[in-house]
C-alpha cells in the first residue's frame, strides 16, 4: 500500500469536517452560495478559472462587507494545458491628481482610513475579464449570471457576514448612498434575513452586457468619477480609463521538497518567502506542532520579514529590483537566521539590502489588523489550479457607495504613507502596498496546492503555518486550515484558542508579549493528489464557507 500523500484524508480526522473530494473539479470559498455557483460551473463543463471567477462575483454580492466590484484582485493561475504558472496583479493605482501637498492642505497628517481620499482605482472587474479571456471558457456575461441573480432575487445573509455587517453599520449610516443600499431597514440584515440589492444587480447586468469597459470607459465609470468629484476626491474618469491589470511572474522559495509561490510587490507575499528561507534548515516537525519551541522560531522569522516589509514594500517602480532579490537570497536568510535566539525574543529591525537609505527610520507601510478579504481556490481535472484573493480592504471599504450604482469603493489608498522618504509615499498614478497574497505550492516539481489565508497581516504567516501543518505535521488539508494559529504583531503575539496555556507561558518567559484581539483569518484551499489526480479541499470553520467537489 502506498503512503498517504501529504494533505490527503485520514481515518483519524482532527478536523471539524471531512476533506471535500472531487475528480472533475473542486472549489473552496467563504460562502456556500459562491461555492455552489462554482460547483455548477464544473457540472456544466467549465474549468477552474471559470468556477473561481463566477464564485468571486457571487461573493461580491453575498459578502459585501469583504469584497465587491469596487475592490482589487490578485491571483495565481497554473494552466494545465501549457504548464505555465503566472500571477495576475489586478490592483489599481492612485488617481493622477493625488498629492501629498493637497492632502496636507486639507488638514491630514496621515492618510485617511476611509472616505473618498482613500479610494484608488478598483481593479477586480478588469481582473475577472482578463482571467476569463486568457484562461477560461465562459464569457463574462455567463460568469456574472449567478451574481446578478443573487443581487436581484435576494439571498439569506449568513451568520459571520451578518455579524460583520452589524459591526460596519455606523460606517454605512454615515454615508446616505451606503445607508440606502446596505441598511434598507435602517439596520444591518439579521442572520438568515433575505437581502436584495437591485442597484448592484443593475450594475452587474451592465458589466455583463458591455464587458469591463462598462466600468473603465463607460457610463458606470463616469458615474463613479462624478460621485468622487462631488465628494472632493481625486478619482476621475481618466484614471479609470488608464487602468490595466498586469501578468507577473510569481516569486518562490523552497522548504524540503515543497516550493511555495507568492506574488511580487506591491503585495506582501515576499514576507512568507523570506521567513521560509530563514527557517529552511530548521527541523520544525521535530519541535512539535504549536509547541513553544516551534512557535518561537516561526514568530521570530516572521518578525524579521515583517520589519523588512515595513521598510521596503511599495509599488515595484519605487523600489530597486535588487532589493527584492537580496531579501529573498539564501545568503541574506542565513544572516538573518543568526539574529534568532532559541531562548529569547528579539527586537528585530529591517536589514540593509544595498540601498542608500536608513531602513530603520522608515515608518510602517501597512496598518496591521485590517483585512476584510476573501480567498478562493479551485482545481479541475484538466490540470488547472487557481488561488484568488479579492478585497475592499476595510469592512465596506471606504464606507461610500458611488451614486446609485450599488458599488462600494475600496480604501486601499489608506495604505500609502505621508513620509516622502518612504518608497510607499502617496504619489500620482502609483499602486499602494497590498496585504492581499494568494499562494500556491508545488511538490516534487508538480502543482500541488492552491490556497490562501485572508486577514491583513495574517496572510503570509497563515500561509506558512498551513504549509507546515501539511508538510511537517502530517495533517490533511481540512485539518491544516483549521488548526489553531498564532499571529505575530508589533504589539505582541496572539495565540488562538486551542493552543496550550503552557505554550503561552513559555513564550512569555522568552520575552514575547501575549495580546488579545488579533484576528486569525480564514483559510480556503484545494490540493491535487499527485498519483491519483483526486482533488481535495478544505474550508475554514472560522468563516461561513464550503469546499465542494464534482
C-alpha positions in Angstrom: 0.0 0.0 0.0 1.4 3.4 -1.0 2.0 6.0 1.7 -0.7 8.6 2.2 0.2 11.8 0.3 0.6 14.9 2.5 -2.8 16.7 2.8 -4.8 13.6 2.0 -7.8 12.4 4.1 -7.0 10.3 7.2 -9.0 7.8 9.2 -8.3 9.8 12.4 -9.6 13.2 11.4 -8.8 16.0 13.9 -10.8 18.5 11.8 -14.4 19.6 12.3 -15.4 18.2 9.0 -14.1 15.7 6.4 -11.9 16.7 3.4 -14.0 17.6 0.4 -13.3 15.3 -2.6 -13.8 15.5 -6.3 -12.4 14.3 -9.7 -13.7 16.8 -12.2 -13.5 20.0 -10.2 -13.3 21.3 -6.7 -13.7 24.8 -5.2 -13.4 26.3 -1.8 -14.8 29.7 -0.8 -16.0 31.5 2.3 -19.7 31.4 1.3 -21.8 28.3 0.4 -23.7 30.2 -2.3 -20.4 31.1 -4.0 -19.1 27.6 -3.7 -22.4 26.3 -5.2 -22.1 28.6 -8.1 -18.6 27.4 -8.8 -19.8 23.8 -8.4 -22.5 24.4 -11.1 -19.8 25.7 -13.4 -17.9 22.4 -13.1 -21.1 20.5 -13.5 -21.7 22.1 -16.8 -18.2 21.7 -18.2 -16.4 24.8 -17.1 -12.9 24.8 -15.8 -11.3 26.0 -12.6 -10.8 29.6 -13.8 -14.5 29.8 -14.9 -15.5 28.5 -11.5 -13.4 30.8 -9.4 -14.4 34.0 -11.3 -18.1 33.0 -11.1 -17.7 32.4 -7.4 -15.8 35.7 -6.9 -18.6 37.6 -8.5 -21.1 35.9 -6.2 -19.0 36.8 -3.2 -19.2 40.4 -4.3 -22.9 40.2 -3.7 -23.3 37.8 -0.7 -20.2 39.0 1.2 -20.3 42.8 0.6 -18.5 43.5 3.8 -15.4 42.0 2.4 -15.4 42.3 -1.4 -17.0 43.8 -4.4 -16.9 45.4 -7.8 -15.1 48.4 -6.3 -12.2 46.4 -5.0 -8.9 44.8 -6.1 -7.9 41.3 -7.0 -4.7 39.1 -7.2 -4.5 35.6 -8.5 -2.0 32.8 -9.2 -3.0 30.5 -12.1 -1.4 27.3 -13.2 -2.6 26.4 -16.7 -2.8 22.7 -17.2 -2.6 22.8 -21.0 0.5 24.9 -21.2 2.2 24.0 -17.9 2.7 27.7 -17.3 2.2 29.3 -13.9 1.7 33.1 -13.7 0.3 35.7 -11.4 -2.3 38.4 -12.1 -1.9 41.8 -10.4 -5.4 43.4 -10.8 -4.8 46.2 -8.3 -5.5 49.8 -9.1 -3.4 52.9 -8.9 -3.8 56.2 -7.1 -5.5 59.0 -9.1 -3.3 61.2 -11.2 -4.3 64.1 -9.1 -3.3 62.5 -5.8 -0.9 64.9 -3.9 0.8 64.9 -0.6 0.7 68.7 -0.6 -3.0 68.8 -1.2 -3.6 66.2 1.4 -1.8 68.3 4.0 -3.6 71.4 2.8 -6.8 69.6 3.6 -5.6 69.1 7.2 -4.4 65.5 7.0 -1.1 64.5 8.5 -1.7 60.8 7.7 -3.7 59.0 5.0 -7.4 58.9 6.0 -8.5 55.4 6.9 -11.7 55.7 4.9 -13.6 58.3 2.8 -13.1 59.4 -0.8 -9.4 60.3 -0.4 -8.6 56.7 0.4 -10.1 55.5 -2.9 -7.8 54.1 -5.6 -8.9 52.7 -9.0 -10.7 49.4 -8.5 -9.1 46.5 -10.5 -11.3 43.5 -9.8 -13.6 43.7 -12.8 -10.7 44.0 -15.2 -9.1 41.0 -13.4 -12.3 38.9 -13.9 -12.3 39.8 -17.6 -8.6 39.1 -18.1 -8.7 35.7 -16.3 -11.6 34.5 -18.4 -10.2 35.8 -21.6 -6.9 34.1 -21.2 -7.7 31.0 -19.2 -11.4 30.5 -19.1 -14.1 29.0 -21.3 -17.0 31.2 -20.2 -17.9 34.7 -21.2 -18.1 37.5 -18.6 -21.8 37.5 -19.1 -22.1 33.8 -18.3 -19.8 34.1 -15.3 -21.8 37.1 -13.8 -25.2 35.5 -14.2 -25.3 33.8 -10.7 -24.2 37.0 -9.0 -26.8 39.0 -10.8 -29.5 36.5 -9.7 -28.3 36.8 -6.1 -28.5 40.6 -6.1 -31.8 40.8 -8.0 -33.7 38.0 -6.3 -32.1 38.2 -2.9 -30.1 35.8 -0.7 -30.2 34.8 3.0 -27.4 36.5 4.9 -25.0 34.1 6.5 -24.1 34.3 10.2 -20.5 35.6 10.0 -21.4 38.1 7.4 -24.3 39.3 9.4 -22.0 40.0 12.4 -19.5 41.9 10.2 -22.3 43.8 8.6 -23.7 44.8 12.0 -20.2 46.0 13.1 -19.9 48.2 10.0 -23.4 49.7 10.3 -22.1 53.0 11.8 -19.8 53.5 8.8 -22.6 52.8 6.4 -25.0 55.0 8.2 -22.6 58.0 7.8 -23.0 57.9 4.0 -26.5 58.4 2.6 -25.9 56.3 -0.5 -24.3 53.5 1.5 -27.1 53.5 4.1 -29.8 53.4 1.4 -28.1 50.5 -0.3 -27.0 48.4 2.6 -29.2 49.5 5.6 -32.6 49.5 3.8 -34.4 48.9 7.1 -32.2 51.3 9.0 -30.1 48.4 10.3 -27.9 45.6 9.1 -29.6 42.4 8.0 -30.1 39.7 10.6 -28.7 36.2 10.1 -31.0 34.3 7.7 -32.8 37.5 6.6 -33.1 37.8 2.8 -31.3 40.9 1.4 -31.8 42.2 -2.2 -29.6 44.8 -3.9 -31.3 45.9 -7.1 -28.8 48.7 -7.7 -25.9 46.3 -7.7 -27.9 43.8 -9.8 -28.4 46.6 -12.4 -24.7 47.4 -12.3 -23.6 43.8 -12.8 -26.1 43.5 -15.7 -24.4 46.5 -17.4 -21.0 44.9 -16.9 -22.2 41.6 -18.2 -23.6 43.2 -21.3 -20.8 45.7 -22.1 -17.8 43.9 -20.5 -15.0 45.5 -18.5 -15.2 48.7 -20.5 -18.6 49.5 -18.8 -16.6 50.3 -15.7 -13.4 51.7 -17.1 -14.6 53.5 -20.2 -18.4 53.7 -20.0 -21.2 55.3 -18.0 -20.5 53.4 -14.8 -17.0 54.8 -14.7 -18.3 58.3 -15.4 -20.9 57.9 -12.6 -18.1 56.9 -10.1 -15.9 59.8 -11.2 -18.8 62.3 -10.8 -19.5 61.0 -7.3 -15.9 61.2 -6.3 -15.7 64.8 -7.6 -18.8 65.7 -5.7 -17.2 64.4 -2.5 -14.0 66.3 -3.1 -12.0 63.3 -4.2 -9.2 62.9 -6.8 -10.6 60.0 -8.8 -11.5 60.8 -12.4 -12.8 59.0 -15.5 -9.3 59.3 -17.0 -7.9 57.3 -14.0 -10.4 54.5 -14.7 -9.5 54.6 -18.4 -5.8 54.2 -17.6 -6.2 51.0 -15.6 -4.6 47.8 -16.9 -4.1 44.6 -14.9 -0.7 43.0 -15.3 0.5 39.4 -15.6 3.6 38.9 -13.4 5.9 36.0 -12.6 5.5 34.5 -9.2 8.3 34.6 -6.7 9.4 31.4 -5.0 11.1 29.7 -2.1 11.7 26.0 -1.2 11.3 24.1 2.0 12.2 20.4 1.8 10.5 19.1 -1.4 7.9 21.9 -1.5 8.2 25.1 -3.5 6.0 28.0 -2.2 4.8 30.5 -4.8 3.8 34.1 -3.9 3.3 37.3 -5.9 5.9 40.1 -6.0 5.3 43.6 -4.8 3.2 45.6 -4.5 1.8 42.6 -2.4 3.4 41.3 0.8 3.9 37.8 -0.5 7.7 38.0 -0.1 7.1 38.1 3.7 6.2 34.4 3.6 9.1 33.5 1.4 11.7 35.4 3.4 10.5 33.8 6.6 10.5 30.4 4.9 14.1 30.9 3.7 15.1 31.8 7.3 13.6 28.6 8.6 14.8 26.3 5.7 17.4 24.5 7.8 15.2 24.0 10.9 13.6 20.6 11.5 10.3 22.1 12.5 8.4 18.8 12.7 10.7 17.6 15.4 9.8 20.6 17.6 6.2 19.6 17.9 3.0 21.3 16.5 2.2 24.6 18.2 4.9 23.9 20.9 6.7 26.9 22.3 9.9 25.9 20.6 8.1 25.8 17.2 6.1 28.9 17.5 9.0 30.9 18.9 11.3 30.3 15.9 8.4 30.8 13.4 7.3 34.1 15.0 10.9 35.4 15.2 11.4 34.6 11.4 8.1 36.5 10.7 9.1 39.4 12.9 12.3 39.8 10.8 10.4 39.5 7.5 7.7 42.0 8.6 10.3 44.5 9.6 11.7 44.3 6.1 8.2 44.6 4.6 7.6 47.8 6.5 10.8 49.3 5.3 10.8 48.2 1.6 7.4 47.2 0.3 5.9 49.5 -2.2 4.9 49.8 -5.8 7.8 47.9 -7.6 8.6 51.0 -9.6 9.6 52.8 -6.4 12.0 50.1 -5.1 15.1 48.7 -7.0 14.8 45.2 -8.3 17.9 44.3 -6.4 16.1 44.9 -3.1 13.7 42.0 -3.5 16.4 39.8 -4.9 18.5 40.5 -1.8 15.6 39.9 0.6 14.9 36.5 -0.9 18.6 35.4 -1.3 19.9 32.4 0.7 22.8 34.5 2.0 20.5 37.1 3.4 18.3 34.4 5.1 21.4 32.8 6.7 22.5 36.2 8.0 19.1 36.9 9.5 18.8 33.4 11.0 21.7 34.3 13.2 19.6 37.0 14.7 17.2 34.5 16.2 18.0 33.1 19.7 16.3 30.0 20.9 15.7 31.3 24.4 14.7 34.9 23.8 12.6 37.1 21.6 14.5 39.8 19.7 13.7 43.4 18.7 14.2 42.9 15.0 15.0 45.8 12.7 14.9 45.7 8.9 18.1 44.6 7.3 20.3 46.6 5.0 20.0 45.4 1.4 22.3 47.6 -0.5 20.2 50.7 -0.7 21.4 54.2 0.2 18.8 54.9 2.9 18.4 54.0 6.6 15.6 51.4 6.7 15.3 51.7 10.4 14.0 55.3 10.0 11.1 54.2 7.8 7.5 54.1 9.2 5.3 51.1 8.9 4.0 50.8 5.4 0.8 48.9 6.3 -1.8 49.2 9.1 -1.9 45.9 10.9 -5.2 44.3 11.9 -7.3 45.2 9.0 -8.1 42.5 6.5 -11.6 42.3 5.2 -10.8 39.9 2.4 -12.0 36.8 0.6 -9.9 34.0 -0.8 -10.9 31.3 -3.2 -9.2 28.2 -4.5 -10.2 25.9 -7.3 -8.8 23.0 -9.3 -10.0 20.8 -12.2 -9.2 17.5 -14.0 -7.5 19.5 -16.8 -4.6 20.4 -14.5 -5.7 23.9 -13.9 -5.1 25.3 -10.4 -6.1 28.8 -9.2 -5.7 30.8 -6.0 -7.5 34.1 -6.0 -7.7 36.9 -3.4 -10.2 39.8 -3.6 -11.0 42.6 -1.2 -12.3 46.0 -0.3 -9.6 46.2 2.4 -11.6 47.6 5.4 -15.2 46.5 6.2 -17.2 48.0 3.4 -14.0 49.6 2.1 -14.0 53.4 2.0 -17.5 53.4 3.5 -19.0 55.1 0.5 -21.3 53.9 -2.4 -20.8 55.6 -5.7 -24.1 57.3 -6.6 -26.9 54.8 -7.5 -24.5 52.1 -8.7 -24.5 49.9 -5.6 -20.7 49.8 -5.9 -18.8 50.1 -2.6 -15.4 51.8 -3.3 -12.4 50.3 -1.6 -9.9 52.2 0.6 -6.6 50.7 -0.5 -5.2 54.2 -0.7 -5.2 54.4 3.1 -2.1 52.2 3.0 0.0 54.9 1.5 2.2 56.9 3.9 2.8 60.6 4.0 6.6 60.5 4.6 8.1 61.5 1.2 11.3 59.5 2.0 9.4 56.2 2.2 9.0 54.2 -1.1 5.3 53.8 -0.3 4.5 57.5 0.0 1.4 58.9 -1.7 2.1 60.0 -5.3 0.1 60.2 -8.6 -0.7 57.0 -10.5 1.0 54.7 -8.0 0.0 51.3 -6.6 -0.2 51.2 -2.8 1.2 48.3 -0.8 -1.2 45.4 -0.6 -1.8 42.9 2.1 -3.6 40.6 -0.5 -1.5 37.5 -1.1 -2.7 34.4 -3.0 -0.5 31.3 -2.6 0.3 28.2 -4.5 2.7 25.3 -3.8 4.5 22.7 -6.0 5.6 19.4 -4.6 8.2 17.4 -6.5 8.0 19.9 -9.3 4.3 19.4 -9.9 1.4 21.8 -9.0 0.0 20.6 -5.7 -1.8 23.2 -3.6 -3.7 26.4 -4.2 -4.7 28.3 -1.0 -5.0 31.5 0.9 -5.4 32.7 4.5 -7.2 36.0 4.4 -6.9 38.7 7.2 -4.4 41.5 6.7 -1.0 40.6 8.2 -2.3 37.1 8.9 -2.0 36.2 5.3 1.7 35.4 4.9 2.0 33.9 8.4 -1.1 31.9 7.8 0.5 30.6 4.5 3.5 29.3 6.5 1.5 27.7 9.3 -0.9 25.9 6.9 2.1 24.7 4.8 3.9 23.4 7.9 0.8 21.7 9.1 0.6 19.8 5.8 4.3 19.0 5.3 5.8 18.8 8.8 2.9 17.6 10.9 1.0 15.2 8.7 -2.4 17.0 8.6 -4.9 16.7 5.9 -6.0 19.9 4.1 -9.0 20.4 6.3 -7.1 19.9 9.5 -4.2 22.1 8.2 -6.6 25.0 7.6 -8.5 24.9 10.8 -5.7 24.1 13.3 -5.2 26.8 15.9 -2.9 29.6 14.7 -0.5 32.1 16.2 -0.2 35.6 14.9 2.8 38.0 15.1 2.1 41.7 15.5 4.4 44.5 16.7 2.0 44.9 19.7 2.6 41.3 20.7 1.7 37.7 19.8 -1.8 36.4 19.5 -2.5 32.7 20.3 -5.8 31.2 19.2 -7.9 29.2 21.5 -6.7 25.6 21.4 -3.0 26.4 21.8 -2.0 25.1 25.3 -1.7 27.6 28.1 1.7 26.2 28.9 2.9 27.2 25.5 1.8 30.8 26.1 3.6 30.8 29.5 6.8 29.5 27.8 6.6 32.2 25.1 6.2 34.9 27.8 9.3 33.6 29.6 11.2 34.1 26.3 10.1 37.7 26.1 7.0 37.5 23.9 4.2 39.8 24.9 0.8 38.0 24.5 -2.1 40.1 23.4 -5.8 39.6 22.7 -7.9 41.0 19.9 -5.9 39.8 16.9 -7.8 38.0 14.1 -6.6 34.7 12.7 -8.0 34.9 9.2 -10.0 32.4 7.1 -8.4 29.6 5.1 -9.6 28.1 1.8 -7.6 25.5 -0.1 -7.5 22.8 -2.7 -4.8 20.2 -3.5 -4.2 17.6 -6.0 -3.1 14.0 -5.2 -0.1 13.6 -7.5 -0.7 9.9 -8.1 -4.5 9.6 -8.5 -5.3 13.1 -9.5 -8.1 13.2 -6.9 -8.9 16.8 -5.9 -9.1 17.6 -2.2 -10.4 20.7 -0.4 -10.7 22.4 2.9 -12.7 25.4 4.1 -12.2 27.2 7.3 -14.9 27.0 10.0 -13.9 30.5 11.1 -15.9 31.6 8.1 -19.3 30.6 6.6 -17.7 28.7 3.8 -17.7 25.4 1.9 -15.4 23.3 -0.1 -17.2 21.1 -2.6 -16.1 18.8 -5.4 -17.6 17.2 -8.5 
